[in-house]
Amino acid sequence: MQRFQSSFALTYFLKLPSCRRESKNSNIEKSRQSRYIKKMISKFTRYRYALNTTLLLFLLFLSCPVHNTALALSASSDEEKKVPISLSSDVGEAMAREAERVRAELERRAYSLFEKEPLGWNLETVRYMYREAVSLPTKIPDITRHIAAQGRVLGFAGSMTVFVFIAAVLYSLIWRKRIYAWMENKTDPLLRRLPDTVLPYVRSGIKVVTAALLPLLLLSLFLLVDAMTSYRAAWFSLTGRLLGLWAVGSLVLNVLSETLTGGLFAATASYGARLYRWASLVVWYVLVVIAVFWAAESFALREDVLMLIKWALSITIVAAVFQLLLKKKALFSLLPSLPYAAYQKFIRILTSWYYPLLGISLMAALLWCFGYRNFGRIVLHKIWFTGAAFMAIMVAYHILSGWLMRWRERIGAKDEAANLFISSLKTLLIYTTVLASFGVVLNLLGLADLVKRLMSFPLFHLGENVVSLWIIVNAVLILLIFVFGTRLVQSYLDYKVYPSLGIDQGLGYALNTFLKYFLIVVGFLFSLKVVGIDLRFLLVFAGAIGIGLGLGLQNMAANMISGFSIIFGGKIRKGDWIESGGTLGVVTDIYLRATKVRTRDNIEYLIPNSELISNTIVNYSLSSPMVRLALPLGVSYDADPRVVEKILLAVAEAEPLVSHYQKPAVRFIGYGDSSIDFELLIWFDVRNIGRRTIRSALYFTIFDEFKKAGIEIPFPQRDIHIRSTVGPKLEN
């Protein structure tokens, strides 16, 4: 009725000028119209707020599509631009063409694997090195004179610095244990504060840092000397490089020692010492090989000689590493046992095919040494780097997942917000792990670009945009990131932000709902924009949705609009205790179509939102969750009402389930057939306590107190009076 009067008044004012022109010559008509105008003005003034609000919302609703359309038209040319949707007619041909291009690309890559690069040396290089080795004794005087000349260039101070440097190196090698003991003594007060589970790792870390600290200090001293002098001899520069190599080698060897023999991990108990011996030998050999090559490189040998030395050293490194990898049982003992089907299947495949893969790797490494660099590099990357990356991802997932599980066990099941936040983190972790596994493995195998090209054939067209399976997959992945990220943000707000700001559960749920749909819409639009789809095609779907709403989705639209009204209206919020159709329960979730209510019997009801809007709902916790309960009872006529009142009040005040929101009261309500009747009025929190629960507790206590006081609880009694009447005797 209000909308009808407001719209009628507005319509009348729009027609008012024409009415005035038609009634100029009629005074009676003018007076009648003036009275009617005054009446309409009074009604319009009464409903002006509702009318202004309605008009404002209507104009905003109209201005949005008009504004967007105007921008689209101003940016486009004079020709009318449509966004047609059409299926590709040559999907099969496009797939065949793309498959042919992929096949050609694979053939090109296969041919490139067997392209040999020149080694950089030949038999003449071997003869040259033989002649130099034979003539080496005759060159000793020249080498001695060269060293003396270098000493004169360096000077006394420089020579003393080098001497001190060499002495420090020897001191660090001999007295390293004393230095570690000194550092451990200094850090002992801090170590005592650490828990026992962390202390062994910290001690191992101190050992590793101690081993690398001395080489780093010596390297710093060398850099200081290098900055103070202009001496640039080859052996002096080589010393700096060897110091850096020493620091790295010390770090690697000590990490291996603490990991394999330090007792930090249970997996190293059986084969840790054996593996450390082999691994340390390989590391030492590699360090020596690198030092030899750097020495040869520093003294400006011929290029072909350097390449020959590099080739020979590479062969020996391959042989040393191959000897280490033959220890299959010891190496597999280090692999963690994880409870994941994909990981366990990977370990079974690796166990079955380990030696064939090792043979292929040896062949690829030797081919790399002999000039087939592409083949060796690609095969080794695909076999070992792919497996190592997959295992690293699974171990990282296991560590993070275990940390989340321990966190959940600490907080327990009562903290619902914290558990929801942990579940959101776990879901995002699973999604990230799966995405990272596929991405890293496909990239290391070199298949990412091929998969992209195979999935890039056109499925259909949206205007000028070609939509392929690859575009759809990317859009879905981006949208899933927004969905999982939205859940994580919502759960974190519930867990940390809202409680710290004092925001109640209902308002927080409304804010989370708005944030969820807003971010999902933003993620949907962003995913379409990232993959290069023109957003104007949404106008077509908007029209289709409008037709669907008009034809058969009125009920769904009504529930969705009612859902927004419930969420942002604030009358029914998450956590409220409501009663609808005789069902009392707590509101656990408010969806767009329905509201979920859970009773105290853990039965969940889905109530359509339109019914909650149109029907009468009892909200026990809208303003206050405190509800009054009237507990009826009767006692014998022999009982003193004042004594009964005192007992009932004492029972109510002593009961922990009864709230002290208001004092309990006793009402004498009447005289019954068999008892005098009372009502005990108490208050309780309907969110935490059920009516039947508090009623049962009070009845138990009242019965005991009445029994102690000798007060009877009567039951219905009836007095039967039998009358006998004496009549005339009946004669036969």
C-alpha positions in Angstrom: 0.0 0.0 0.0 2.9 2.4 0.8 4.6 1.7 -2.5 1.3 2.2 -4.4 0.7 5.6 -2.7 4.2 6.8 -3.3 4.3 5.8 -6.9 0.9 7.2 -7.5 2.0 10.5 -6.0 5.1 10.6 -8.1 3.0 9.8 -11.2 0.6 12.6 -10.4 3.4 15.2 -10.0 4.8 14.2 -13.4 1.4 14.9 -14.9 0.6 18.0 -12.9 1.7 20.7 -15.5 -0.6 19.2 -18.2 -3.5 19.1 -15.7 -3.0 22.8 -14.9 -3.0 23.8 -18.6 -6.3 21.9 -19.2 -8.1 23.5 -16.2 -7.2 27.2 -16.7 -10.8 28.3 -17.4 -12.5 26.4 -14.6 -12.3 27.8 -11.1 -14.2 24.9 -9.6 -11.9 22.5 -11.2 -8.9 24.5 -9.8 -10.2 24.4 -6.3 -10.9 20.7 -6.5 -7.5 20.0 -7.8 -5.8 22.2 -5.2 -7.5 20.3 -2.4 -6.4 17.0 -4.0 -2.9 18.3 -4.4 -2.7 19.2 -0.7 -3.8 15.8 0.1 -1.3 14.1 -2.1 1.5 16.4 -0.8 0.7 15.3 2.8 0.9 11.7 1.8 4.0 12.2 -0.2 5.7 14.0 2.8 4.7 11.1 5.0 6.4 8.5 2.7 9.2 10.6 1.3 12.0 8.6 3.0 10.9 5.3 1.6 10.3 6.8 -1.9 13.7 8.6 -1.9 15.4 5.4 -1.0 13.6 3.4 -3.6 14.3 5.9 -6.3 18.0 6.1 -5.3 18.5 2.4 -5.5 16.6 2.2 -8.8 18.7 4.9 -10.3 21.9 3.3 -9.1 20.8 0.0 -10.6 20.1 1.6 -13.9 23.2 3.7 -13.9 25.6 0.8 -13.6 24.8 -1.0 -16.9 24.3 2.4 -18.7 27.6 3.7 -17.5 29.4 0.5 -18.5 27.7 0.4 -21.9 28.6 4.0 -22.5 32.2 3.3 -21.7 32.2 0.3 -24.0 30.6 2.3 -26.8 33.0 5.2 -26.4 35.9 2.9 -26.6 34.7 1.0 -29.7 34.3 2.2 -33.2 31.1 3.4 -34.9 30.4 -0.1 -36.1 28.3 -2.3 -33.8 30.4 -4.8 -31.9 28.8 -8.1 -30.9 30.2 -10.9 -28.8 29.0 -14.0 -30.6 29.6 -17.5 -29.2 30.5 -20.2 -31.7 32.0 -23.6 -31.6 35.1 -24.3 -33.6 34.3 -26.4 -36.7 37.8 -27.7 -37.2 38.6 -29.0 -33.7 39.8 -32.3 -35.1 42.0 -30.7 -37.7 43.4 -28.2 -35.2 44.4 -31.1 -32.9 46.0 -33.0 -35.8 48.0 -29.9 -36.9 49.2 -29.2 -33.4 50.1 -32.9 -32.9 52.1 -32.8 -36.1 54.0 -29.7 -34.9 54.7 -31.3 -31.5 56.0 -34.4 -33.3 58.3 -32.3 -35.4 59.5 -30.5 -32.3 60.3 -33.8 -30.6 62.2 -35.0 -33.7 64.3 -31.8 -33.7 65.1 -32.2 -30.0 66.0 -35.9 -30.5 68.4 -35.0 -33.3 70.0 -32.3 -31.1 70.7 -34.8 -28.4 73.3 -36.5 -30.5 75.1 -33.4 -31.7 78.7 -33.7 -30.5 80.7 -30.7 -29.2 84.4 -30.6 -29.8 86.5 -31.8 -26.9 89.1 -29.1 -27.3 92.1 -31.4 -27.4 93.7 -34.1 -29.6 96.7 -36.4 -29.8 99.0 -33.5 -30.4 98.0 -32.2 -26.9 99.0 -35.5 -25.4 102.4 -35.4 -27.1 103.0 -31.9 -25.9 102.3 -32.8 -22.3 104.6 -35.8 -22.6 107.4 -33.5 -23.8 106.8 -31.0 -21.1 106.8 -33.7 -18.4 110.1 -35.1 -19.7 111.8 -31.7 -19.7 110.5 -30.7 -16.3 113.8 -31.4 -14.4 115.7 -29.0 -16.6 113.2 -26.2 -15.7 113.7 -26.3 -11.9 116.3 -23.4 -11.8 113.9 -21.2 -13.7 111.0 -22.0 -11.4 113.3 -21.2 -8.3 114.3 -17.8 -9.8 110.6 -17.1 -10.5 109.6 -17.8 -6.9 112.4 -15.5 -5.6 111.3 -12.7 -7.9 107.7 -13.1 -6.7 109.0 -12.9 -3.1 110.8 -9.6 -3.8 107.7 -8.2 -5.4 105.6 -9.2 -2.4 108.0 -7.6 0.2 108.8 -8.4 3.8 105.4 -7.4 5.1 103.6 -9.4 2.5 105.8 -12.4 3.1 105.2 -12.2 6.9 101.4 -12.0 6.2 101.6 -15.1 4.0 103.6 -16.9 6.7 101.0 -15.9 9.4 98.3 -17.0 7.0 99.9 -20.5 6.5 100.4 -20.8 10.3 96.7 -20.0 10.9 95.7 -22.6 8.5 97.8 -25.2 10.2 96.6 -24.0 13.6 92.9 -24.3 12.5 93.5 -27.9 11.3 95.1 -29.0 14.5 93.2 -27.1 17.1 89.7 -27.1 15.7 88.3 -29.2 18.5 89.5 -26.8 21.1 87.9 -23.9 19.2 84.6 -25.9 19.1 84.9 -26.6 22.9 85.4 -22.9 23.5 82.4 -21.9 21.5 80.3 -24.6 23.2 81.3 -23.2 26.6 80.3 -19.7 25.6 76.9 -20.8 24.3 76.2 -23.2 27.1 73.9 -20.7 29.1 71.8 -20.3 26.0 71.7 -24.0 25.2 70.4 -24.9 28.7 67.2 -23.0 27.9 66.4 -25.0 24.8 64.1 -28.1 24.9 65.7 -31.5 24.6 64.2 -32.1 21.2 65.9 -29.1 19.7 69.3 -29.2 21.6 71.0 -31.9 19.5 70.3 -30.0 16.2 71.6 -26.8 17.7 74.8 -28.5 18.9 75.3 -29.9 15.4 74.7 -26.5 13.9 77.4 -25.0 16.1 79.8 -27.7 14.9 79.1 -27.0 11.3 79.4 -23.2 11.8 82.7 -23.7 13.7 84.1 -25.8 10.8 83.2 -23.1 8.2 84.1 -20.1 10.5 87.9 -20.5 10.4 88.1 -20.7 6.6 85.8 -17.7 6.3 88.0 -15.7 8.7 91.1 -16.6 6.8 89.4 -15.7 3.5 88.5 -12.3 5.0 92.1 -11.8 6.0 93.2 -12.7 2.5 90.8 -10.2 1.0 92.1 -7.6 3.4 95.7 -8.3 2.3 94.6 -8.3 -1.3 93.0 -4.8 -0.9 96.1 -3.4 0.9 98.6 -4.5 -1.8 98.8 -4.4 -5.5 100.2 -7.8 -5.8 98.4 -9.9 -8.5 100.5 -13.0 -9.0 98.8 -16.1 -10.2 99.6 -18.2 -7.1 98.3 -15.4 -4.9 95.0 -15.3 -6.6 94.8 -19.1 -6.5 95.3 -19.0 -2.8 92.1 -16.9 -2.4 90.1 -19.3 -4.6 91.4 -22.3 -2.6 90.3 -20.6 0.6 86.8 -20.3 -0.7 86.9 -23.9 -1.8 88.1 -24.9 1.7 85.2 -23.1 3.4 82.7 -24.8 1.1 84.3 -28.2 1.6 84.4 -27.9 5.3 80.8 -26.9 5.4 79.8 -29.9 3.2 81.9 -32.4 5.0 80.7 -31.4 8.4 77.0 -31.4 7.3 77.5 -34.9 6.1 79.2 -35.9 9.3 76.5 -34.5 11.6 73.7 -35.9 9.4 75.0 -39.4 8.9 77.0 -40.0 12.1 75.6 -37.5 14.6 72.6 -39.7 15.6 70.1 -37.0 14.7 68.0 -39.3 12.5 66.9 -42.9 13.1 67.4 -43.7 9.4 71.2 -43.3 9.7 71.6 -45.8 12.5 72.4 -48.8 10.2 74.4 -47.4 7.3 75.2 -43.9 8.3 78.9 -44.4 9.2 79.5 -46.5 6.0 77.8 -43.9 3.8 79.8 -41.1 5.4 83.1 -42.8 4.7 82.3 -43.2 1.0 80.6 -39.8 0.7 83.6 -38.0 2.4 86.1 -39.7 0.1 84.1 -38.6 -3.0 83.8 -35.1 -1.6 87.6 -34.9 -0.9 88.4 -36.2 -4.3 86.1 -33.7 -6.0 87.7 -30.9 -4.0 91.2 -32.0 -4.9 90.2 -32.3 -8.5 88.8 -28.8 -8.6 92.0 -27.4 -6.8 94.2 -29.1 -9.4 92.3 -27.7 -12.3 92.3 -24.2 -10.8 96.1 -24.5 -10.3 96.5 -25.5 -13.9 94.3 -22.7 -15.0 96.0 -20.1 -12.9 99.5 -20.7 -14.4 98.3 -19.9 -17.9 98.6 -23.3 -19.5 97.6 -23.9 -23.1 93.9 -24.1 -23.7 94.0 -27.6 -25.2 96.0 -28.7 -22.2 93.4 -27.3 -19.8 90.6 -29.1 -21.8 92.5 -32.4 -21.6 93.0 -32.0 -17.8 89.3 -31.2 -17.4 88.3 -34.2 -19.5 90.5 -36.6 -17.4 89.3 -35.2 -14.1 85.6 -35.4 -15.3 86.1 -39.1 -16.1 87.5 -39.8 -12.6 84.7 -37.8 -10.9 82.1 -39.9 -12.8 83.8 -43.1 -11.6 83.9 -42.0 -8.0 80.3 -40.9 -7.9 79.3 -44.2 -9.6 81.0 -46.2 -6.9 79.1 -44.3 -4.2 75.7 -44.8 -6.0 76.3 -48.6 -6.1 75.5 -48.7 -2.4 71.8 -49.2 -3.1 70.8 -50.7 0.3 72.6 -48.0 2.2 71.2 -45.2 0.1 67.6 -46.5 0.3 67.8 -46.7 4.1 68.0 -42.9 4.1 64.7 -42.4 2.3 61.9 -41.5 4.6 58.8 -43.7 4.9 55.8 -41.5 4.2 52.1 -42.6 4.3 51.2 -41.3 0.8 50.2 -43.6 -2.1 51.9 -41.6 -4.8 55.2 -41.5 -2.8 55.1 -45.2 -2.0 54.4 -46.1 -5.7 57.4 -43.9 -6.7 59.7 -45.7 -4.2 58.6 -49.1 -5.5 59.3 -48.0 -9.1 62.7 -46.5 -8.1 63.6 -49.7 -6.2 62.8 -52.0 -9.1 64.5 -49.9 -11.8 67.4 -48.5 -9.8 70.3 -50.4 -11.4 69.0 -49.9 -15.0 68.6 -46.2 -14.3 72.0 -46.1 -12.8 73.5 -47.8 -15.9 71.7 -45.3 -18.1 73.0 -42.4 -16.0 76.6 -43.8 -16.2 76.4 -44.0 -20.0 74.9 -40.5 -20.1 77.7 -39.1 -17.9 80.4 -40.7 -20.0 78.8 -39.4 -23.2 78.8 -35.9 -21.6 82.5 -36.2 -21.0 83.1 -37.3 -24.6 81.3 -34.3 -26.1 77.6 -35.3 -26.2 76.7 -32.6 -23.7 73.0 -32.2 -24.5 72.3 -36.0 -24.2 74.1 -36.3 -20.9 72.6 -33.2 -19.4 69.0 -34.0 -20.4 69.1 -37.6 -19.3 70.7 -36.9 -16.0 68.3 -34.1 -15.3 65.2 -36.1 -16.2 66.2 -39.1 -14.1 67.7 -37.7 -10.9 66.6 -34.1 -10.7 63.0 -35.0 -11.4 63.0 -37.7 -8.7 64.8 -35.5 -6.2 62.4 -32.6 -6.8 59.4 -34.9 -6.3 60.8 -36.3 -3.1 61.7 -32.9 -1.8 58.1 -31.7 -2.4 56.7 -34.7 -0.6 59.0 -34.4 2.3 58.2 -30.7 2.6 54.5 -31.5 2.5 54.9 -34.2 5.2 56.8 -31.8 7.5 54.2 -29.0 7.1 51.3 -31.4 7.4 52.7 -33.0 10.5 53.2 -29.5 12.1 49.5 -28.7 11.3 48.4 -32.0 12.9 50.4 -31.4 16.1 48.9 -27.9 16.2 45.4 -29.3 16.0 46.1 -31.9 18.7 47.4 -29.1 21.0 44.3 -26.9 20.7 41.8 -29.7 20.8 38.4 -30.0 19.1 36.6 -27.3 21.1 38.2 -24.3 19.4 36.1 -24.4 16.2 37.7 -21.3 14.7 41.2 -22.6 15.1 40.3 -26.0 13.6 38.7 -24.3 10.7 41.8 -22.2 10.1 44.0 -25.3 10.3 41.7 -27.1 7.8 42.0 -24.1 5.4 45.8 -24.2 5.7 45.8 -27.9 5.0 43.5 -27.6 1.9 45.7 -24.8 0.5 48.8 -26.9 1.3 47.4 -29.9 -0.6 46.5 -27.7 -3.6 49.9 -26.1 -3.6 51.7 -29.4 -3.3 49.7 -31.0 -6.2 50.2 -27.9 -8.4 54.0 -27.7 -7.6 54.5 -31.4 -8.2 52.9 -31.3 -11.6 54.6 -28.1 -12.6 58.1 -29.0 -11.4 58.0 -32.5 -12.8 56.7 -31.5 -16.2 59.3 -28.7 -16.4 62.2 -31.0 -15.4 61.0 -33.6 -17.9 60.7 -30.9 -20.6 57.1 -31.7 -21.2 55.5 -28.5 -20.0 55.7 -26.7 -23.3 54.5 -29.8 -25.2 51.5 -30.2 -22.9 50.6 -26.6 -23.3 50.8 -26.8 -27.1 48.7 -30.0 -27.2 46.0 -28.3 -25.1 46.0 -25.1 -27.0 43.7 -26.2 -29.9 40.5 -24.0 -30.1 37.3 -25.3 -28.6 35.0 -22.4 -29.3 35.1 -18.6 -29.9 33.9 -15.8 -27.7 33.8 -12.8 -30.1 37.4 -12.3 -31.2 38.8 -14.6 -28.4 39.7 -18.2 -29.1 39.0 -20.4 -26.1 41.2 -23.5 -25.7 41.5 -26.3 -23.2 44.7 -24.7 -21.9 42.9 -21.4 -21.3 40.1 -23.1 -19.4 42.6 -25.0 -17.2 44.5 -21.9 -16.3 41.3 -20.0 -15.5 40.1 -22.9 -13.2 43.5 -23.0 -11.5 43.5 -19.2 -10.8 39.9 -19.4 -9.6 40.7 -22.2 -7.2 43.6 -20.1 -5.8 41.1 -17.4 -5.0 38.6 -19.9 -3.5 41.1 -21.5 -1.2 42.7 -18.1 -0.4 39.2 -16.7 0.5 38.6 -19.6 2.9 41.9 -19.0 4.5 41.3 -15.3 5.0 37.8 -16.0 6.4 39.1 -18.6 8.9 41.9 -16.3 10.0 39.5 -13.4 10.5 37.3 -15.7 12.7 40.3 -17.1 14.5 42.3 -13.9 15.3 40.9 -10.7 14.0 37.3 -10.7 15.0 37.9 -11.9 18.6 40.6 -9.2 19.1 38.3 -6.5 17.8 35.3 -7.6 19.8 33.2 -8.4 16.7 30.3 -10.8 17.6 29.8 -14.0 15.7 26.8 -12.8 13.6 28.5 -9.7 12.3 31.7 -11.6 11.6 29.7 -14.2 9.6 28.0 -11.4 7.5 31.4 -9.8 6.8 32.9 -13.2 5.9 30.0 -13.9 3.5 30.3 -10.6 1.8 34.1 -11.1 1.5 33.7 -14.6 0.2 31.4 -13.7 -2.7 33.3 -10.5 -3.5 36.6 -12.3 -3.7 35.2 -15.2 -5.7 33.7 -12.7 -8.2 37.0 -10.8 -8.4 38.9 -14.1 -8.8 36.5 -15.1 -11.6 36.9 -11.8 -13.5 40.7 -11.8 -12.9 41.1 -15.4 -14.2 39.2 -14.5 -17.3 41.2 -11.3 -17.8 44.5 -13.1 -17.2 43.8 -15.7 -19.9 42.9 -12.9 -22.3 39.1 -13.3 -22.6 37.1 -10.1 -23.3 34.7 -9.5 -20.3 32.0 -8.2 -22.6 30.8 -11.7 -23.3 29.4 -11.7 -19.8 26.6 -9.5 -21.1 25.3 -12.5 -23.1 25.2 -14.7 -20.0 23.6 -11.9 -18.0 20.7 -11.8 -20.5 20.4 -15.6 -20.3 20.3 -15.5 -16.5 17.6 -12.9 -16.7 15.5 -15.0 -19.0 16.1 -18.0 -16.7 15.0 -16.0 -13.6 11.9 -14.9 -15.4 10.9 -18.4 -16.6 11.6 -20.9 -14.0 14.0 -19.8 -11.3 11.7 -17.5 -9.3 11.9 -19.7 -6.2 15.7 -19.8 -6.3 15.9 -16.1 -6.9 13.6 -15.5 -3.9 15.7 -17.7 -1.7 18.9 -16.0 -2.8 17.5 -12.5 -2.2 16.1 -13.6 1.2 19.6 -15.1 2.0 21.2 -11.7 1.4 18.5 -10.1 3.5 19.1 -12.5 6.3 22.9 -12.1 6.2 23.0 -8.4 6.1 19.8 -7.7 8.0 21.3 -8.7 11.3 18.0 -10.2 12.7 19.2 -13.8 12.2 22.9 -14.4 12.6 25.2 -17.4 12.9 25.1 -18.7 16.4 21.6 -17.5 17.1 19.1 -19.9 18.7 15.9 -19.8 16.7 12.6 -21.7 16.7 10.8 -22.3 13.4 7.9 -24.6 12.9 8.4 -26.2 16.4 12.1 -26.8 15.7 14.6 -25.2 18.2 18.2 -25.1 17.1 21.3 -23.0 16.5 22.0 -21.4 13.2 25.3 -22.9 12.0 25.4 -21.6 8.4 23.5 -19.2 6.3 23.8 -20.1 2.6 22.3 -18.2 -0.3 19.4 -20.6 -0.7 18.9 -22.1 2.8 19.9 -21.7 6.4 21.3 -24.7 8.3 19.9 -25.2 11.8 21.3 -27.8 14.2 19.2 -29.0 17.2 20.5 -30.2 20.5 20.0 -33.7 19.3 22.6 -33.0 16.5 19.9 -33.1 13.8 20.5 -30.6 11.1 17.6 -28.9 9.2 17.9 -26.9 6.0 15.2 -24.2 6.1 14.6 -22.2 2.8 15.5 -18.6 3.3 12.2 -17.4 1.9 10.4 -19.2 4.7 12.5 -17.5 7.3 11.6 -14.1 5.8 7.9 -14.7 5.4 7.1 -16.8 8.5 7.2 -15.9 12.2 10.6 -16.9 13.7 11.4 -16.9 17.4 14.9 -15.7 17.9 15.9 -16.5 21.5 19.3 -14.7 21.2 18.4 -11.6 19.1 18.9 -9.1 22.0 19.8 -11.4 24.9 20.3 -15.2 25.1 18.7 -15.2 28.6 15.4 -17.0 28.6 13.0 -17.4 31.5 11.6 -20.9 32.3 8.5 -21.6 34.4 8.8 -24.9 36.2 5.4 -26.2 37.4 5.0 -28.4 40.5 2.5 -29.2 43.2 2.7 -30.3 46.8 0.3 -31.7 49.3 -2.3 -29.5 51.1 -0.5 -30.4 54.4 2.7 -28.5 53.3 3.4 -24.9 54.4 3.5 -22.7 51.2 6.2 -20.4 52.8 8.4 -23.4 53.5 7.9 -24.6 49.9 8.9 -21.2 48.6 12.1 -21.1 50.7 13.1 -24.6 49.5 12.4 -23.8 45.8 14.4 -20.5 46.0 17.3 -22.3 47.7 17.3 -25.0 45.1 17.3 -22.5 42.2 20.1 -20.4 43.7 22.3 -23.4 44.4 21.8 -24.9 40.9 24.9 -24.0 38.7 22.8 -24.2 35.5 20.6 -21.3 36.6 21.8 -17.9 35.6 22.1 -15.0 37.9 20.8 -12.6 35.2 17.7 -12.1 37.4 16.8 -13.6 40.8 14.6 -16.7 40.7 11.0 -16.3 41.9 8.2 -18.5 43.1 4.6 -18.0 42.2 1.6 -19.5 44.0 -0.7 -20.1 41.1 -3.7 -21.9 42.6 -5.4 -24.7 44.4 -5.7 -27.9 42.5 -7.9 -30.9 42.9 -5.2 -32.8 44.8 -2.4 -30.2 45.4 -1.5 -26.6 45.8 0.3 -25.5 42.7 3.4 -23.4 42.4 5.7 -22.2 39.5 9.5 -21.8 39.9 10.7 -19.0 37.6 14.4 -19.2 36.7 16.6 -17.7 34.0 19.2 -19.6 31.9 21.4 -19.1 28.8 19.5 -20.8 25.9 22.8 -21.0 23.9 24.5 -23.4 26.3 21.7 -25.2 28.2 18.7 -27.0 27.0 15.3 -26.6 28.6 15.0 -30.3 29.3 18.5 -30.4 30.9 17.8 -27.7 33.4 14.3 -28.9 34.1 15.6 -32.4 34.9 18.4 -31.1 37.1 15.9 -29.0 39.1 13.4 -31.7 39.5 16.0 -34.1 40.8 17.1 -31.6 43.4 13.6 -30.5 44.4 12.5 -34.1 44.9 15.4 -34.7 47.3 14.8 -31.5 49.3 11.1 -32.2 49.5 11.8 -35.7 50.8 14.2 -34.3 53.5 11.6 -31.7 54.6 8.8 -34.3 54.7 6.7 -32.6 52.0 4.7 -34.9 49.9 4.2 -34.6 46.2 0.5 -35.7 45.8 -1.0 -37.8 43.1 -4.6 -37.4 41.9 -7.1 -38.9 44.4 -10.8 -39.6 44.2 -13.2 -40.3 47.0 -15.9 -42.8 46.0 -19.2 -42.8 47.9 -21.4 -45.8 47.4 -25.0 -45.3 48.2 -27.4 -48.3 48.8 -31.1 -47.8 48.2 -33.9 -50.0 49.8 -36.7 -50.8 47.4 -39.7 -53.2 47.3 -38.8 -56.8 47.0 -39.3 -58.3 43.7 -41.6 -61.2 43.7 -41.3 -64.0 41.3 
